[in-house]
Amino acid sequence: MSSPSSLLATPRAFVAWSLAHGLQRRFLHRAATRGDRMARLATDPAYYDDPYPSYDEIRAEGRIVRNGLVAGTVDHAVANAILRSDDFGTGNGQGELPAPLRRLHQLVRDPDTLSPVDPPSMLVVDPPVHTRYRHLVSRAFTARKVGRMADRVEEVAERLLDDLEREPTFDLVGRYAALLPVAVIADILGVPEDERDQVLGWGNHAATTLDPGLSWAQYQEASAALKEMHAWFAMHLERLRRAPGDDLLSQVLQDPEAADLTEQELHAIGLLVLGAGFETTVNLIGNAVALLDAHPDQRAWLQDNPDGWANAVEEVLRFDAPVQLTMRASYRDTEVAGERVAANEAVLVYLGGANRDPAVFTDPDRFDVRRANAADHVGFSAGVHFCLGASLARLEATVALRALYGRYPDLRVVGRPERRTTRVLRGWERLPVSTLARVPALDTP
């Protein structure tokens, strides 16, 4: 992949970074030095390594708190209402900026480096545009089609576990949790097997753009990955036009309703499905293994009660959400769960905080795979932007964990796990495990 220095640091690129990240980066760092908790969550590794105490402190301040740049909530009812309300939208991915600066950002951004948080990505467009894009891809994620994928997910899981038979110690993320969802989503998008590792690498770099306040160097590195990813995707689309298969993208390309989609829109649809198809699941599987290692009694119960795995996945989504926050912008003066919100106000919805709301979850800081209302979490968001691949992620995680512990009941975390440095996405960069019994866990999470 190109290095950041290989990208031309043009004035246009610098303006795009300044608007998308630089201005808020400066504000956040200044606010953090004054003790603002939301700013510290965005800038200080010590805070986003374990954000949950900070969420409790924000909760104590009120249902909606403000710091001069954005508002924020960890309240489950408020979060749910905002995510479902027509009075809020995505703000074209830059909801914290005044409308004129949002328009300027759209003018100066490089169309060859568009990220998941740049229009026309489904993440940051509102209905009716969002509705149209979602309709084109939702057919691949219906309950019936996801159910049919179960055999394929199980086949991939067993093959990956077979490959690990002679490796008593391995990185769970790199050798299992990441490879399973990548294989499945690559099937959905028609990605050849020998190109999947490369696409995964680009996707990991692109995922950093979800975070607020990237440095100029981080922005350039992510842009380099995105540029190469877009070039690959243009080639991939042309390949599917010449020789269509039964994958989702081939279906979209042949759909009369998609005939007037631009190349930019096709890229945005495909790249979002690709990234969203593995980012949530890899973090979900890794978080689950770390939690079950720290709660051996619950792991033992699941091994005796395999029907409980689906609910255990819901509890992992609640207790340590793979996606910690999202942003919405208010489009008019409104009221949410009794709280006033002014027009053009950006609100950080802390999904991870809402999932620990004691008004909804009894003893919310206790991990309990038998929790009756675990599925009441907002780990997959809500409303029109509810995660398109939620059913697939649930299936993949359930199958992956059941197969993993069925094959290796004595699996233990060992060595020194490493958290991802991302703030929006929460998971493990590296999670070393051993399949041998009675191996001491040196630094369990």
C-alpha positions as CSV (number, residue, x, y, z in Angstrom):
1,M,0.0,0.0,0.0
2,S,1.1,3.5,-0.7
3,S,2.7,5.4,2.2
4,P,1.2,8.7,3.4
5,S,4.1,10.5,1.8
6,S,3.2,9.1,-1.6
7,L,0.0,11.1,-1.5
8,L,0.2,14.7,-2.6
9,A,-0.4,16.9,0.4
10,T,-2.4,19.3,-1.6
11,P,-4.1,22.4,-0.2
12,R,-7.4,20.8,-1.1
13,A,-6.6,17.7,0.8
14,F,-5.5,19.7,3.8
15,V,-8.7,21.7,3.8
16,A,-10.7,18.5,3.6
17,W,-8.9,17.1,6.6
18,S,-9.2,20.4,8.5
19,L,-13.0,20.4,8.0
20,A,-13.5,16.7,8.7
21,H,-11.0,16.3,11.5
22,G,-8.6,19.2,12.2
23,L,-11.1,21.7,13.7
24,Q,-12.7,19.2,16.0
25,R,-9.3,17.7,16.9
26,R,-8.2,21.1,18.2
27,F,-11.4,21.7,20.1
28,L,-11.4,18.2,21.6
29,H,-7.9,18.4,22.8
30,R,-8.5,21.8,24.4
31,A,-11.8,20.6,26.0
32,A,-10.0,17.4,27.3
33,T,-7.5,19.6,29.2
34,R,-10.4,21.3,30.9
35,G,-11.7,18.0,32.0
36,D,-14.6,17.5,29.5
37,R,-15.5,13.8,29.6
38,M,-16.7,13.5,26.1
39,A,-13.6,15.1,24.8
40,R,-11.4,12.8,26.9
41,L,-13.3,9.8,25.5
42,A,-12.4,11.0,22.0
43,T,-8.7,11.8,22.6
44,D,-7.2,10.0,25.6
45,P,-6.3,6.2,25.3
46,A,-6.7,5.7,29.0
47,Y,-10.4,6.7,28.7
48,Y,-11.4,4.9,25.5
49,D,-9.6,1.8,26.6
50,D,-12.3,1.5,29.3
51,P,-15.0,4.0,28.5
52,Y,-17.7,2.6,30.8
53,P,-16.8,4.6,34.0
54,S,-16.9,7.8,31.9
55,Y,-20.3,6.8,30.6
56,D,-21.5,6.6,34.2
57,E,-20.2,10.0,34.9
58,I,-21.9,11.5,31.8
59,R,-25.1,9.7,32.9
60,A,-24.8,11.5,36.3
61,E,-24.7,14.9,34.5
62,G,-28.0,14.5,32.7
63,R,-29.9,12.7,30.0
64,I,-28.3,15.0,27.4
65,V,-25.0,16.8,28.1
66,R,-23.2,19.5,26.1
67,N,-19.6,20.7,25.7
68,G,-19.9,23.5,23.2
69,L,-19.2,21.4,20.1
70,V,-21.7,18.5,20.5
71,A,-24.3,17.1,22.8
72,G,-24.1,13.6,24.0
73,T,-26.3,11.0,25.6
74,V,-25.9,7.6,27.3
75,D,-29.6,7.4,28.2
76,H,-31.2,4.4,26.6
77,A,-34.6,6.0,26.0
78,V,-33.1,9.2,24.6
79,A,-30.7,7.2,22.4
80,N,-33.6,5.1,21.0
81,A,-35.8,8.1,20.4
82,I,-33.0,10.1,18.5
83,L,-32.1,7.1,16.3
84,R,-35.8,6.6,15.4
85,S,-36.8,10.2,15.0
86,D,-37.4,11.9,11.7
87,D,-36.3,15.1,13.3
88,F,-32.7,13.8,13.2
89,G,-30.4,12.7,10.4
90,T,-26.8,11.9,9.7
91,G,-25.8,15.5,8.7
92,N,-23.9,14.1,5.7
93,G,-21.4,12.6,8.1
94,Q,-20.3,16.0,9.5
95,G,-23.1,16.8,11.8
96,E,-20.9,18.9,14.1
97,L,-20.2,21.4,11.4
98,P,-22.4,24.4,10.4
99,A,-24.2,23.7,7.2
100,P,-22.0,26.0,5.0
101,L,-18.8,24.1,6.2
102,R,-20.5,20.8,5.4
103,R,-21.1,22.0,1.9
104,L,-17.5,23.2,1.6
105,H,-16.3,19.8,2.7
106,Q,-18.3,18.0,0.1
107,L,-16.7,20.3,-2.6
108,V,-13.1,19.8,-1.5
109,R,-13.0,16.1,-0.6
110,D,-11.3,13.8,-3.1
111,P,-13.8,11.5,-4.8
112,D,-11.1,8.8,-5.1
113,T,-10.7,8.6,-1.3
114,L,-14.3,8.7,-0.1
115,S,-14.7,6.9,3.2
116,P,-17.6,5.2,4.9
117,V,-18.5,8.5,6.6
118,D,-18.6,10.4,3.3
119,P,-21.7,10.6,1.1
120,P,-23.0,8.7,-0.8
121,S,-22.2,6.0,1.9
122,M,-25.5,4.6,3.3
123,L,-24.1,5.4,6.8
124,V,-24.4,9.2,6.2
125,V,-27.3,9.8,3.8
126,D,-30.9,10.2,4.8
127,P,-34.1,9.0,3.2
128,P,-35.2,9.0,0.5
129,V,-31.7,8.5,-0.9
130,H,-30.8,6.0,1.9
131,T,-34.0,4.1,1.3
132,R,-33.1,3.6,-2.3
133,Y,-29.6,2.3,-1.6
134,R,-30.8,0.1,1.2
135,H,-33.5,-1.5,-0.9
136,L,-30.9,-2.5,-3.5
137,V,-28.8,-4.5,-1.0
138,S,-31.2,-5.6,1.6
139,R,-32.3,-8.6,-0.5
140,A,-28.9,-10.2,0.4
141,F,-29.7,-10.0,4.2
142,T,-33.3,-11.2,4.4
143,A,-34.0,-13.7,7.2
144,R,-34.4,-16.4,4.6
145,K,-31.1,-15.7,2.9
146,V,-29.2,-15.3,6.2
147,G,-30.7,-18.6,7.3
148,R,-29.4,-20.3,4.2
149,M,-25.9,-19.0,5.0
150,A,-25.7,-21.1,8.2
151,D,-24.2,-24.1,6.5
152,R,-21.6,-21.9,4.8
153,V,-20.7,-20.2,8.1
154,E,-20.3,-23.5,9.8
155,E,-18.2,-24.8,6.9
156,V,-15.8,-21.8,7.1
157,A,-15.6,-22.1,10.9
158,E,-14.7,-25.8,10.8
159,R,-12.1,-25.3,8.1
160,L,-10.5,-22.5,10.0
161,L,-10.4,-24.6,13.2
162,D,-9.0,-27.5,11.2
163,D,-6.1,-25.2,10.1
164,L,-5.4,-24.5,13.8
165,E,-5.2,-28.1,14.9
166,R,-1.4,-28.0,15.0
167,E,-1.2,-24.5,16.5
168,P,-1.9,-24.8,20.3
169,T,-1.2,-21.0,20.6
170,F,-2.4,-18.5,18.1
171,D,-3.9,-15.0,17.7
172,L,-7.7,-15.5,17.8
173,V,-8.3,-12.3,15.9
174,G,-5.9,-12.8,13.0
175,R,-6.4,-16.5,12.6
176,Y,-10.1,-16.9,13.3
177,A,-12.3,-14.0,14.3
178,A,-11.3,-11.9,11.2
179,L,-11.1,-14.6,8.7
180,L,-14.6,-16.1,9.2
181,P,-16.7,-12.9,8.4
182,V,-14.3,-11.9,5.6
183,A,-14.8,-15.2,3.9
184,V,-18.6,-14.9,4.2
185,I,-18.9,-11.3,3.1
186,A,-16.4,-11.9,0.2
187,D,-18.7,-14.6,-1.0
188,I,-21.7,-12.2,-0.9
189,L,-19.7,-9.6,-2.9
190,G,-18.0,-12.0,-5.3
191,V,-14.4,-11.2,-4.1
192,P,-11.9,-13.9,-5.3
193,E,-10.2,-15.8,-2.5
194,D,-6.7,-14.7,-3.4
195,E,-7.7,-11.0,-3.1
196,R,-9.4,-11.2,0.3
197,D,-6.3,-10.6,2.5
198,Q,-5.5,-7.5,0.6
199,V,-9.1,-6.2,0.8
200,L,-9.1,-6.9,4.6
201,G,-6.0,-4.8,5.0
202,W,-7.5,-1.9,3.2
203,G,-10.7,-2.2,5.2
204,N,-8.8,-2.0,8.5
205,H,-7.2,1.3,7.5
206,A,-10.5,2.6,6.2
207,A,-12.2,1.8,9.5
208,T,-10.1,4.5,11.3
209,T,-12.0,7.2,9.4
210,L,-15.0,6.5,11.6
211,D,-13.1,8.1,14.5
212,P,-13.3,11.9,15.1
213,G,-10.3,14.1,15.2
214,L,-7.7,12.1,13.2
215,S,-4.3,13.6,12.9
216,W,-3.1,14.8,9.5
217,A,-0.8,11.7,9.3
218,Q,-3.6,9.3,10.2
219,Y,-5.8,10.9,7.6
220,Q,-3.2,10.6,4.9
221,E,-2.6,7.0,5.7
222,A,-6.3,6.1,5.6
223,S,-6.7,8.1,2.4
224,A,-3.9,6.1,0.8
225,A,-5.7,2.9,1.7
226,L,-9.0,4.2,0.4
227,K,-7.5,5.3,-2.9
228,E,-6.1,1.8,-3.5
229,M,-9.4,0.3,-2.4
230,H,-11.4,2.4,-4.8
231,A,-9.1,1.5,-7.6
232,W,-9.5,-2.2,-6.8
233,F,-13.2,-1.8,-6.6
234,A,-13.5,-0.2,-10.0
235,M,-11.6,-3.2,-11.4
236,H,-13.8,-5.6,-9.5
237,L,-17.0,-4.0,-10.8
238,E,-15.8,-4.2,-14.4
239,R,-14.9,-7.9,-13.8
240,L,-18.4,-8.6,-12.6
241,R,-19.9,-6.7,-15.6
242,R,-18.0,-9.0,-17.9
243,A,-18.7,-12.2,-16.0
244,P,-21.6,-11.8,-13.5
245,G,-22.1,-14.4,-10.8
246,D,-24.8,-15.0,-8.2
247,D,-23.3,-12.5,-5.7
248,L,-24.9,-9.3,-4.5
249,L,-22.9,-6.9,-6.6
250,S,-23.7,-8.8,-9.8
251,Q,-27.4,-8.7,-8.9
252,V,-27.2,-4.9,-8.3
253,L,-25.4,-4.3,-11.6
254,Q,-28.1,-6.2,-13.5
255,D,-31.0,-4.6,-11.6
256,P,-33.0,-2.1,-13.7
257,E,-33.6,0.0,-10.6
258,A,-29.8,0.5,-10.3
259,A,-29.3,1.5,-13.9
260,D,-28.7,5.1,-13.2
261,L,-26.4,4.6,-10.2
262,T,-23.1,6.5,-10.6
263,E,-19.8,4.7,-10.2
264,Q,-19.3,6.6,-7.0
265,E,-22.6,5.3,-5.7
266,L,-21.8,1.8,-6.6
267,H,-18.4,2.1,-4.9
268,A,-20.1,3.4,-1.7
269,I,-22.6,0.6,-1.6
270,G,-20.1,-2.1,-2.2
271,L,-17.4,-0.8,0.1
272,L,-19.8,-0.2,3.0
273,V,-21.3,-3.7,2.7
274,L,-17.7,-5.0,2.6
275,G,-16.6,-3.1,5.7
276,A,-19.7,-3.5,7.7
277,G,-19.8,-7.1,6.9
278,F,-16.7,-7.9,8.9
279,E,-15.9,-5.1,11.2
280,T,-18.8,-5.7,13.7
281,T,-18.4,-9.5,13.6
282,V,-14.6,-9.6,14.2
283,N,-15.0,-7.3,17.2
284,L,-18.0,-9.2,18.4
285,I,-16.2,-12.6,18.4
286,G,-13.1,-11.2,20.0
287,N,-15.0,-9.4,22.7
288,A,-16.9,-12.5,23.4
289,V,-13.9,-14.7,23.9
290,A,-12.2,-12.2,26.2
291,L,-15.4,-11.9,28.3
292,L,-15.9,-15.6,28.5
293,D,-12.3,-16.1,29.5
294,A,-12.8,-13.6,32.3
295,H,-16.0,-15.4,33.3
296,P,-15.3,-19.1,33.3
297,D,-18.5,-20.0,35.1
298,Q,-20.5,-18.6,32.3
299,R,-18.4,-20.3,29.7
300,A,-18.9,-23.6,31.5
301,W,-22.7,-23.0,31.6
302,L,-22.8,-22.4,27.8
303,Q,-20.8,-25.5,27.1
304,D,-23.4,-27.4,29.1
305,N,-26.3,-25.5,27.5
306,P,-25.4,-24.9,23.8
307,D,-28.9,-23.4,23.1
308,G,-27.7,-20.4,25.2
309,W,-25.2,-19.2,22.7
310,A,-27.6,-16.9,20.8
311,N,-28.5,-15.0,24.0
312,A,-24.8,-14.9,25.0
313,V,-24.1,-13.1,21.8
314,E,-26.8,-10.5,22.6
315,E,-25.2,-10.0,26.1
316,V,-21.8,-9.4,24.5
317,L,-23.4,-6.8,22.2
318,R,-24.9,-5.2,25.2
319,F,-22.0,-5.4,27.7
320,D,-19.1,-4.6,25.3
321,A,-20.6,-3.2,22.1
322,P,-18.4,-3.6,19.0
323,V,-19.7,-0.1,17.8
324,Q,-19.6,2.3,20.7
325,L,-21.2,5.5,19.3
326,T,-22.8,7.2,16.4
327,M,-23.8,10.8,15.6
328,R,-27.0,12.4,14.6
329,A,-27.8,16.0,13.7
330,S,-31.1,17.7,14.6
331,Y,-32.8,19.2,11.6
332,R,-35.3,21.3,13.5
333,D,-36.1,22.3,17.1
334,T,-37.5,19.2,18.7
335,E,-38.1,17.3,22.0
336,V,-36.7,13.9,22.7
337,A,-37.9,11.9,25.7
338,G,-38.7,15.2,27.4
339,E,-35.4,16.8,26.5
340,R,-35.2,19.9,24.3
341,V,-32.8,19.8,21.3
342,A,-32.3,22.9,19.2
343,A,-32.1,22.8,15.4
344,N,-28.7,22.1,13.9
345,E,-27.4,20.5,17.1
346,A,-25.1,17.4,16.8
347,V,-25.7,14.7,19.3
348,L,-23.2,11.8,20.0
349,V,-25.3,8.7,20.8
350,Y,-23.1,6.5,23.0
351,L,-24.5,3.1,22.2
352,G,-22.1,1.5,24.6
353,G,-23.3,3.8,27.4
354,A,-27.0,3.3,26.6
355,N,-26.4,-0.5,26.8
356,R,-25.4,0.0,30.4
357,D,-28.4,2.1,31.4
358,P,-29.7,0.9,34.8
359,A,-33.2,2.1,34.0
360,V,-33.3,-0.8,31.4
361,F,-30.8,-3.4,32.6
362,T,-30.6,-4.6,36.2
363,D,-27.1,-4.6,37.5
364,P,-25.9,-3.4,34.1
365,D,-22.1,-3.7,34.8
366,R,-22.5,-7.5,35.4
367,F,-21.9,-9.8,32.4
368,D,-24.7,-12.4,32.4
369,V,-25.2,-14.6,29.4
370,R,-28.6,-15.6,30.8
371,R,-29.9,-12.0,31.0
372,A,-33.5,-12.1,30.0
373,N,-33.6,-8.7,28.2
374,A,-30.1,-8.7,26.8
375,A,-31.5,-8.2,23.3
376,D,-32.9,-4.8,24.3
377,H,-29.5,-3.3,23.6
378,V,-28.9,-0.7,20.8
379,G,-25.6,-2.3,19.7
380,F,-26.8,-2.3,16.1
381,S,-28.3,1.2,16.3
382,A,-32.1,1.6,15.6
383,G,-34.4,3.3,13.2
384,V,-33.7,3.6,9.4
385,H,-30.0,3.1,10.0
386,F,-30.4,-0.2,12.0
387,C,-27.5,-2.3,10.9
388,L,-28.3,-4.1,7.7
389,G,-26.1,-7.0,8.5
390,A,-27.3,-7.5,12.1
391,S,-28.8,-10.9,11.5
392,L,-25.7,-12.1,9.7
393,A,-23.4,-10.9,12.4
394,R,-25.5,-12.7,15.0
395,L,-25.4,-15.9,13.0
396,E,-21.7,-15.7,12.4
397,A,-20.8,-15.0,16.1
398,T,-23.1,-17.7,17.4
399,V,-21.7,-20.3,15.0
400,A,-18.1,-19.2,15.5
401,L,-18.3,-19.3,19.3
402,R,-20.2,-22.6,19.5
403,A,-17.7,-24.2,17.1
404,L,-14.7,-22.7,18.8
405,Y,-15.5,-23.9,22.3
406,G,-16.9,-27.2,21.0
407,R,-13.6,-27.9,19.5
408,Y,-11.4,-26.3,22.2
409,P,-13.3,-26.4,25.5
410,D,-10.1,-25.5,27.4
411,L,-9.4,-22.4,25.3
412,R,-7.7,-19.7,27.4
413,V,-6.5,-16.1,26.7
414,V,-2.7,-16.0,27.3
415,G,0.1,-13.5,26.8
416,R,-0.7,-9.8,26.3
417,P,-3.9,-8.9,24.4
418,E,-3.8,-5.6,22.5
419,R,-6.9,-3.4,22.2
420,R,-7.6,-1.7,18.9
421,T,-6.8,2.0,19.1
422,T,-10.1,3.0,17.4
423,R,-12.8,4.8,19.4
424,V,-16.0,4.1,17.5
425,L,-15.1,0.5,16.9
426,R,-14.2,-1.5,20.0
427,G,-12.4,-4.7,19.8
428,W,-9.1,-6.5,20.0
429,E,-6.1,-5.9,17.6
430,R,-4.5,-9.1,18.9
431,L,-5.9,-11.7,21.3
432,P,-3.5,-14.6,21.9
433,V,-5.1,-17.8,23.0
434,S,-4.0,-21.3,23.9
435,T,-6.0,-24.5,23.3
436,L,-4.0,-26.4,25.9
437,A,-5.6,-27.1,29.3
438,R,-4.1,-25.6,32.4
439,V,-2.0,-22.9,30.6
440,P,-1.7,-19.9,32.9
441,A,-3.4,-16.8,31.7
442,L,-0.7,-14.3,32.2
443,D,-2.5,-11.1,31.4
444,T,-6.2,-11.8,31.0
445,P,-8.3,-8.8,30.0
